[in-house]
Amino acid sequence: MADEKFAEFVAASLAGLLRFGHVLTGDPESAADLVQEALARTLRAWRRRPIDDPTAYVRKVMVNSYASAWRRRRALPMADVSVAELPTACDGIDRVDDRDAVWRALAVLPPRQRAVTVLRYYDDLSEAEIAAVMGTSAGTVKSQSARALRRLEALLAEPGLARTPHQRERESGGAR
């Protein structure tokens, strides 16, 4: 019976969890892996005891798993890549250019700041709901959100990030 209920939950919420994972990780394959891991952990917990809000529980597992993976990767030697060197989208549509710049800026944020930003502005959760998902206080959510927004503002003001080659070409009067 518990497994049937879990299967119903997964069928109803999988698309939303995958979208959340994609925004959190910035990569659809990583998102699928993250969701799969979170659902496996959730099923184990589901079999032990009832979960009041399974969506919030899975999101919390996703955020914690993402942050742990990010910390493990940071411990490994990494190439020194500046934000300005990240790939850009050049398809001639300013909205796509802007979205690309935001994606690249989000990718630079630490995992907790990125999670707070995604939960707040993508999933439209309140500070209390975000605190519950992340297992922290509302005050921590506020401070992480403020830090993330300041960092995003600074990143988006950087010429290499905020302006794609297409936009720079148009601003300089170059041919399209």
C-alpha positions as semicolon CSV with decimal commas, in nm:
position;residue;x (nm);y (nm);z (nm)
1;M;0,000;0,000;0,000
2;A;0,277;0,247;0,090
3;D;0,459;0,174;-0,236
4;E;0,140;0,240;-0,436
5;K;0,092;0,576;-0,264
6;F;0,455;0,661;-0,330
7;A;0,416;0,568;-0,698
8;E;0,113;0,799;-0,719
9;F;0,310;1,080;-0,557
10;V;0,600;1,033;-0,800
11;A;0,368;1,027;-1,102
12;A;0,200;1,349;-0,990
13;S;0,514;1,542;-0,895
14;L;0,796;1,412;-1,115
15;A;0,779;1,685;-1,380
16;G;0,791;1,961;-1,117
17;L;1,077;1,794;-0,931
18;L;1,275;1,760;-1,255
19;R;1,220;2,130;-1,333
20;F;1,331;2,223;-0,981
21;G;1,637;2,001;-1,016
22;H;1,722;2,154;-1,354
23;V;1,707;2,506;-1,220
24;L;1,904;2,402;-0,913
25;T;2,182;2,220;-1,099
26;G;2,172;2,401;-1,433
27;D;2,188;2,070;-1,620
28;P;1,904;1,831;-1,715
29;E;2,113;1,516;-1,673
30;S;2,238;1,622;-1,331
31;A;1,880;1,715;-1,240
32;A;1,755;1,367;-1,333
33;D;2,030;1,208;-1,123
34;L;1,952;1,439;-0,832
35;V;1,578;1,362;-0,848
36;Q;1,641;0,989;-0,873
37;E;1,868;0,995;-0,568
38;A;1,621;1,208;-0,371
39;L;1,327;0,985;-0,459
40;A;1,520;0,672;-0,357
41;R;1,601;0,828;-0,020
42;T;1,243;0,947;0,018
43;L;1,106;0,599;-0,054
44;R;1,324;0,453;0,221
45;A;1,191;0,716;0,465
46;W;0,834;0,672;0,333
47;R;0,844;0,301;0,420
48;R;0,957;0,377;0,778
49;R;0,705;0,647;0,864
50;P;0,443;0,872;0,704
51;I;0,571;1,194;0,545
52;D;0,337;1,491;0,591
53;D;0,456;1,694;0,291
54;P;0,640;1,464;0,051
55;T;0,716;1,739;-0,202
56;A;0,888;1,951;0,062
57;Y;1,071;1,644;0,189
58;V;1,203;1,555;-0,158
59;R;1,306;1,916;-0,222
60;K;1,495;1,920;0,108
61;V;1,677;1,599;0,014
62;M;1,756;1,750;-0,327
63;V;1,894;2,073;-0,179
64;N;2,105;1,884;0,075
65;S;2,233;1,635;-0,184
66;Y;2,317;1,916;-0,426
67;A;2,503;2,110;-0,156
68;S;2,696;1,800;-0,048
69;A;2,795;1,719;-0,406
70;W;2,903;2,081;-0,458
71;R;3,122;2,067;-0,147
72;R;3,282;1,740;-0,262
73;R;3,356;1,890;-0,606
74;R;3,509;2,200;-0,446
75;A;3,755;1,977;-0,263
76;L;3,889;1,857;-0,599
77;P;4,127;2,073;-0,804
78;M;3,928;2,281;-1,050
79;A;4,019;2,477;-1,358
80;D;4,028;2,853;-1,305
81;V;3,747;2,983;-1,525
82;S;3,623;3,337;-1,494
83;V;3,254;3,412;-1,531
84;A;3,328;3,610;-1,847
85;E;3,469;3,295;-2,012
86;L;3,151;3,092;-1,968
87;P;2,967;3,015;-2,293
88;T;2,697;3,253;-2,406
89;A;2,384;3,226;-2,616
90;C;2,391;3,427;-2,938
91;D;2,060;3,375;-3,111
92;G;1,961;3,738;-3,156
93;I;1,689;3,751;-2,897
94;D;1,761;3,982;-2,604
95;R;1,530;3,789;-2,375
96;V;1,724;3,471;-2,440
97;D;2,049;3,664;-2,390
98;D;1,922;3,795;-2,057
99;R;1,804;3,451;-1,947
100;D;2,142;3,307;-2,045
101;A;2,321;3,570;-1,836
102;V;2,102;3,489;-1,535
103;W;2,164;3,114;-1,579
104;R;2,539;3,173;-1,590
105;A;2,522;3,400;-1,285
106;L;2,316;3,144;-1,093
107;A;2,576;2,879;-1,174
108;V;2,838;3,083;-0,986
109;L;2,639;3,108;-0,662
110;P;2,718;2,873;-0,373
111;P;2,459;2,592;-0,343
112;R;2,264;2,730;-0,046
113;Q;2,231;3,074;-0,204
114;R;2,131;2,918;-0,534
115;A;1,875;2,694;-0,361
116;V;1,720;2,988;-0,174
117;T;1,701;3,190;-0,497
118;V;1,545;2,903;-0,692
119;L;1,294;2,823;-0,419
120;R;1,200;3,187;-0,376
121;Y;1,180;3,312;-0,733
122;Y;1,126;2,997;-0,938
123;D;0,904;2,793;-0,704
124;D;0,754;3,107;-0,542
125;L;0,785;2,974;-0,187
126;S;0,763;3,192;0,122
127;E;1,057;3,238;0,357
128;A;0,894;2,999;0,606
129;E;0,841;2,735;0,336
130;I;1,200;2,772;0,216
131;A;1,324;2,741;0,575
132;A;1,126;2,418;0,611
133;V;1,260;2,277;0,284
134;M;1,618;2,366;0,370
135;G;1,596;2,274;0,737
136;T;1,706;2,617;0,854
137;S;1,558;2,932;1,008
138;A;1,369;3,206;0,824
139;G;1,648;3,446;0,926
140;T;1,906;3,229;0,748
141;V;1,682;3,224;0,441
142;K;1,665;3,604;0,448
143;S;2,041;3,647;0,483
144;Q;2,120;3,387;0,214
145;S;1,869;3,551;-0,017
146;A;2,015;3,896;0,041
147;R;2,369;3,769;-0,022
148;A;2,258;3,587;-0,336
149;L;2,081;3,892;-0,475
150;R;2,384;4,115;-0,408
151;R;2,610;3,861;-0,577
152;L;2,373;3,824;-0,874
153;E;2,356;4,201;-0,911
154;A;2,734;4,224;-0,914
155;L;2,770;3,935;-1,157
156;L;2,509;4,071;-1,395
157;A;2,683;4,409;-1,391
158;E;3,006;4,249;-1,516
159;P;3,042;4,332;-1,887
160;G;3,148;3,979;-1,979
161;L;2,845;3,824;-1,816
162;A;2,567;4,075;-1,860
163;R;2,635;4,135;-2,228
164;T;2,660;3,850;-2,472
165;P;2,863;3,886;-2,793
166;H;2,539;3,948;-2,984
167;Q;2,444;4,237;-2,758
168;R;2,794;4,390;-2,766
169;E;2,794;4,370;-3,146
170;R;2,455;4,544;-3,169
171;E;2,562;4,814;-2,920
172;S;2,877;4,889;-3,118
173;G;2,678;4,922;-3,441
174;G;2,822;4,603;-3,594
175;A;2,643;4,399;-3,859
176;R;2,414;4,119;-3,750
